[in-house]
Amino acid sequence: MDGQGIAQFIPLILIFVIFYFFLIRPQQKRVKDHKNMVEALKRGDEIITSGGIIGTIDRIMEDDRIEVIISDSVKVQVIKSTITSLLKKKEEVKK
């Protein structure tokens, strides 16, 4: 009887392992990569927000906001976590 009870849980354990490797683990990696990308943002980087706005970072503020230039003399404030991707990093000046 004991062997049958354990055998009933083996499919559930296998399903959990499959979910972990195909769903949970890749999602955790994406979240970690996004967090690292947001932390590495600096002035001059060109970004895309989750709303589809493309702009250049003008100023990083003390709280979780940044100021983005979206057109000539048009600046908006966005929450850092809404940035979905980095188009171009600012070119470093070589000495």
C-alpha positions as a Markdown table, in Angstrom:
| # | Residue | x | y | z |
|---|---|---|---|---|
| 1 | Met | 0.0 | 0.0 | 0.0 |
| 2 | Asp | 2.8 | 2.4 | 0.8 |
| 3 | Gly | 4.3 | 2.0 | -2.7 |
| 4 | Gln | 1.1 | 2.9 | -4.3 |
| 5 | Gly | 0.8 | 6.1 | -2.3 |
| 6 | Ile | 4.2 | 7.3 | -3.4 |
| 7 | Ala | 3.6 | 6.2 | -7.0 |
| 8 | Gln | 0.6 | 8.5 | -7.2 |
| 9 | Phe | 2.7 | 11.6 | -6.4 |
| 10 | Ile | 5.4 | 10.9 | -8.9 |
| 11 | Pro | 3.4 | 12.5 | -11.9 |
| 12 | Leu | 2.8 | 15.6 | -9.7 |
| 13 | Ile | 6.4 | 15.9 | -8.9 |
| 14 | Leu | 7.4 | 15.5 | -12.5 |
| 15 | Ile | 4.9 | 18.2 | -13.5 |
| 16 | Phe | 6.3 | 20.6 | -10.9 |
| 17 | Val | 9.9 | 19.9 | -12.2 |
| 18 | Ile | 8.9 | 20.6 | -15.8 |
| 19 | Phe | 7.1 | 23.8 | -14.7 |
| 20 | Tyr | 10.1 | 24.9 | -12.8 |
| 21 | Phe | 12.6 | 24.5 | -15.7 |
| 22 | Phe | 10.3 | 25.7 | -18.5 |
| 23 | Leu | 8.3 | 28.5 | -16.8 |
| 24 | Ile | 9.5 | 29.6 | -13.4 |
| 25 | Arg | 13.3 | 29.6 | -13.9 |
| 26 | Pro | 13.3 | 31.5 | -17.3 |
| 27 | Gln | 10.9 | 34.1 | -15.8 |
| 28 | Gln | 13.2 | 34.7 | -12.8 |
| 29 | Lys | 16.1 | 35.2 | -15.2 |
| 30 | Arg | 14.1 | 37.7 | -17.3 |
| 31 | Val | 13.2 | 39.7 | -14.1 |
| 32 | Lys | 16.9 | 39.7 | -13.0 |
| 33 | Asp | 18.1 | 40.8 | -16.4 |
| 34 | His | 15.5 | 43.6 | -16.5 |
| 35 | Lys | 16.5 | 44.8 | -13.0 |
| 36 | Asn | 20.2 | 44.9 | -14.0 |
| 37 | Met | 19.3 | 46.8 | -17.2 |
| 38 | Val | 17.3 | 49.4 | -15.3 |
| 39 | Glu | 20.0 | 49.9 | -12.7 |
| 40 | Ala | 22.6 | 50.4 | -15.4 |
| 41 | Leu | 20.7 | 53.2 | -17.1 |
| 42 | Lys | 22.5 | 56.5 | -17.5 |
| 43 | Arg | 22.1 | 59.9 | -19.1 |
| 44 | Gly | 22.1 | 59.7 | -22.9 |
| 45 | Asp | 20.8 | 56.2 | -23.2 |
| 46 | Glu | 18.0 | 55.7 | -25.7 |
| 47 | Ile | 15.1 | 53.7 | -24.3 |
| 48 | Ile | 11.6 | 52.3 | -25.0 |
| 49 | Thr | 8.9 | 52.5 | -22.4 |
| 50 | Ser | 6.1 | 49.9 | -22.0 |
| 51 | Gly | 3.8 | 52.5 | -23.6 |
| 52 | Gly | 5.9 | 52.5 | -26.7 |
| 53 | Ile | 7.5 | 55.9 | -26.2 |
| 54 | Ile | 11.0 | 56.1 | -27.5 |
| 55 | Gly | 13.3 | 58.7 | -25.9 |
| 56 | Thr | 16.7 | 59.6 | -24.5 |
| 57 | Ile | 17.4 | 59.8 | -20.8 |
| 58 | Asp | 18.1 | 63.3 | -19.7 |
| 59 | Arg | 18.1 | 63.0 | -15.9 |
| 60 | Ile | 17.9 | 60.2 | -13.4 |
| 61 | Met | 16.0 | 61.3 | -10.3 |
| 62 | Glu | 16.5 | 60.3 | -6.7 |
| 63 | Asp | 13.4 | 58.2 | -6.5 |
| 64 | Asp | 12.3 | 55.6 | -9.0 |
| 65 | Arg | 11.8 | 58.1 | -11.8 |
| 66 | Ile | 13.8 | 59.3 | -14.8 |
| 67 | Glu | 13.3 | 62.3 | -17.1 |
| 68 | Val | 13.2 | 61.3 | -20.8 |
| 69 | Ile | 13.4 | 63.7 | -23.8 |
| 70 | Ile | 10.9 | 62.5 | -26.4 |
| 71 | Ser | 11.2 | 65.5 | -28.8 |
| 72 | Asp | 12.8 | 68.9 | -29.0 |
| 73 | Ser | 12.1 | 70.7 | -25.7 |
| 74 | Val | 9.6 | 67.9 | -24.6 |
| 75 | Lys | 10.6 | 66.1 | -21.4 |
| 76 | Val | 8.5 | 63.5 | -19.6 |
| 77 | Gln | 9.0 | 61.7 | -16.3 |
| 78 | Val | 8.7 | 58.0 | -16.3 |
| 79 | Ile | 9.0 | 55.3 | -13.7 |
| 80 | Lys | 12.2 | 53.2 | -14.2 |
| 81 | Ser | 10.4 | 49.9 | -14.1 |
| 82 | Thr | 8.2 | 50.8 | -17.1 |
| 83 | Ile | 11.3 | 50.8 | -19.4 |
| 84 | Thr | 11.1 | 47.7 | -21.5 |
| 85 | Ser | 14.3 | 47.9 | -23.5 |
| 86 | Leu | 17.5 | 49.8 | -24.2 |
| 87 | Leu | 18.0 | 50.8 | -27.8 |
| 88 | Lys | 21.4 | 52.5 | -27.7 |
| 89 | Lys | 23.8 | 53.1 | -24.9 |
| 90 | Lys | 25.5 | 56.4 | -24.9 |
| 91 | Glu | 28.8 | 56.2 | -26.6 |
| 92 | Glu | 31.7 | 56.5 | -24.1 |
| 93 | Val | 34.2 | 59.2 | -24.9 |
| 94 | Lys | 37.7 | 57.7 | -25.4 |
| 95 | Lys | 40.6 | 59.5 | -24.0 |
